[in-house]
Amino acid sequence: MRVRFPQLPRKLPLKALGVVVGAGALATAGFAAFSWMPASATRAAANEPIVRPARVMEIAYQQHSQSLVLAGTVVPRIESTLGFRVAGKITARTVDVGSTVKPGDLIAQLDPADFRLAVDNARAALASADADYVRAKADHERYLSLRGTGAFTPQTLEQRQSLAATTLARVEQARSQLSSAENNLAYTELRADAPGVVTAVQAEVGQVMTQGQGVVRVARTDELEILVGVPEHRLKAMRKANAASFELWSDPGHRHAAKLRELSPSADPMTRTYPARFSVIAPPEFIGLGMTATLAFERPDAVDKESGTVTLRPVTIARWRDDTAAIAAGVKDGDMIAVAGVHKLEAGQKVKPVQQAAR
């Protein structure tokens, strides 16, 4: 339904126009007075801070593996060739390739007949020298008892003293020769001096060996290492790495600590890589020589703690992953970050932290 307003004449007197304008002003003032109270109340309510709940989580410092991963091989730190310290003919060999030995285990043996004869001769020579010393010592003591009599002369006393000292020296010499002969007899048995594994056999039973000739090669298992070839563009990162860990291909998912012991100053002529040896700090029970291992270098990643007010902070991304990113700078350990509804937060806004449940 349309409401018609009375039309005003085209020309109105100035008094009538003032009445119309005054009425309009009064109506406007009345509307302003009506609407002013709600607006002031709204502004007063808007000045009060609104604390919104925000789901947060605390950043915790963790060690992450570097992207540098190298394949290596488990090797012994010491692998030596064992041989007899005397010459002779091998009469027995008790180990083969792959045999495990412990300290004191017999590896091979020479014919000991000639060495036993040498021990017998040295023992007889010691007995003869000892008898001569006993007689010379008794003569010297008897002549001392003649001191003060006419039969005593200083020259004879000096001769008796010299003879006793000479025979005593012969006793010591004979005793040393006997000890040497007994050692040579013991050297006819080649025994392991450390735990290890026989990796090569270089002599057979019946073979006549010279002194020091190799019989077997033994890799010691008490000190194991990871041998890797480092590319030349990774040498700088290798030298700065303060920690490393390895994982055996035969036991995936379990990492063990390692430490750089040796880095070759020159490259291998065949592979053009720099051999590096990492000591195994605590070797697992299932580790074996020749096993393949994956060596990874670890680097600490720093992260920060937030206050109750939301702020924007620039960060440096070290690397991207499937659904996460590793932060290299911009936050510290223990900082609180918002993990949900970030697009609805504004800088400087106060939030009520709601800790995210641990997964």
C-alpha positions, 0 to 999 in steps of 0.5 A, spaced: 500 500 500 502 506 498 502 512 502 501 519 499 504 525 502 501 532 501 505 535 495 508 542 498 507 548 493 513 549 489 514 556 492 513 557 499 514 563 504 521 563 507 517 562 514 514 556 512 521 553 509 524 555 516 518 551 519 520 545 515 527 545 516 526 546 523 522 540 523 527 536 520 532 538 524 528 536 530 527 529 527 534 528 525 536 530 532 531 525 535 534 520 531 541 521 533 539 521 540 536 515 539 542 511 536 547 514 540 546 510 546 547 503 543 553 505 539 557 508 545 555 501 549 558 497 543 565 501 543 565 500 550 564 493 549 569 492 543 575 496 548 575 490 552 580 484 550 577 478 548 582 472 550 581 466 545 583 459 546 588 457 542 591 450 541 599 450 542 605 445 543 611 446 546 617 446 541 622 440 544 630 440 542 631 433 538 637 430 534 636 429 527 640 425 522 643 429 517 642 428 509 649 425 509 648 418 509 654 413 507 654 406 506 660 402 509 663 396 511 664 393 518 672 392 519 677 390 524 681 396 527 687 391 527 688 385 523 695 382 523 699 376 521 701 371 526 707 367 525 712 363 529 718 366 533 723 360 531 724 356 525 721 349 525 717 344 522 709 345 523 706 338 526 699 341 527 694 346 525 688 347 529 684 352 526 681 354 519 679 360 515 673 363 519 675 359 526 674 364 532 679 364 537 680 367 544 686 369 548 691 363 549 688 358 544 693 354 540 693 355 533 699 351 530 705 347 533 712 346 531 716 340 532 719 341 539 724 335 539 730 340 538 728 345 543 727 340 548 734 338 547 736 345 548 733 346 554 736 340 557 743 342 555 742 349 558 739 346 565 745 342 565 750 348 564 746 351 569 747 346 574 755 345 573 756 353 573 752 353 580 757 347 583 763 351 581 760 357 584 758 353 591 766 351 591 769 357 589 764 361 595 766 355 600 774 356 598 773 364 599 770 363 606 775 358 609 781 362 607 777 368 610 778 364 617 785 364 616 786 372 617 791 373 622 795 367 621 802 366 617 798 362 612 794 368 610 796 373 604 792 378 601 794 376 594 791 369 595 785 372 598 784 377 592 784 371 587 779 367 591 774 373 591 775 374 584 774 366 582 767 366 587 765 373 583 767 369 576 763 363 578 757 367 580 757 371 573 757 364 570 751 362 574 747 368 572 749 367 565 747 359 565 740 361 568 739 366 562 741 361 557 736 356 560 730 361 560 732 363 553 731 356 551 725 355 555 722 361 551 724 358 545 721 351 547 714 355 548 715 359 542 714 352 538 706 353 540 703 359 536 697 361 540 692 367 540 694 373 544 687 377 543 680 375 541 679 374 533 677 371 527 682 367 522 681 370 515 687 367 512 691 361 512 698 361 509 701 355 512 700 347 512 702 341 516 709 339 514 711 345 512 718 348 514 717 355 517 723 360 517 723 365 523 717 370 523 714 367 517 706 368 517 702 362 518 695 365 519 692 372 519 687 374 524 682 380 525 681 382 532 674 383 534 675 387 540 675 393 536 671 394 530 670 400 525 666 402 520 670 403 513 666 408 509 668 412 502 667 420 503 666 424 497 670 430 496 665 435 496 663 432 503 669 432 506 668 439 510 661 436 513 665 430 515 670 434 519 665 438 522 660 432 524 661 431 532 657 425 532 655 419 528 651 413 528 650 407 524 645 402 522 646 395 520 643 392 514 641 386 517 638 389 523 634 395 521 631 400 525 636 400 531 642 405 531 648 405 534 653 410 536 660 411 532 666 416 532 670 418 527 677 416 528 681 416 522 680 420 515 685 419 510 688 425 507 689 422 500 683 419 496 683 412 494 686 411 486 680 407 484 674 410 488 676 417 488 673 417 495 677 419 502 677 412 506 674 414 513 674 409 519 669 410 525 670 407 531 664 403 534 663 405 541 658 399 544 658 394 538 652 390 538 652 382 539 650 380 532 655 385 529 660 381 524 666 382 520 664 384 513 657 386 514 654 392 511 652 398 515 649 405 513 652 411 517 649 417 518 651 424 521 647 428 526 646 435 527 642 439 533 636 443 530 635 449 535 628 451 537 624 457 541 619 458 547 612 463 546 609 468 551 601 469 552 601 474 546 601 472 539 607 474 535 609 473 528 616 470 527 620 469 521 624 462 521 629 459 516 627 452 514 633 447 513 629 442 509 622 440 507 619 433 509 613 429 507 608 433 512 613 437 516 619 442 516 626 442 519 627 449 522 634 451 523 633 458 526 628 463 528 625 459 534 628 456 541 628 450 545 621 450 549 618 455 545 610 455 544 607 455 537 600 455 535 598 448 531 591 449 530 587 455 527 593 460 526 589 463 520 584 466 525 589 469 530 592 476 529 599 479 531 598 482 538 592 478 540 592 474 547 590 467 547 589 461 552 594 456 551 591 449 550 596 444 550 596 439 545 595 431 547 601 427 546 601 422 541 
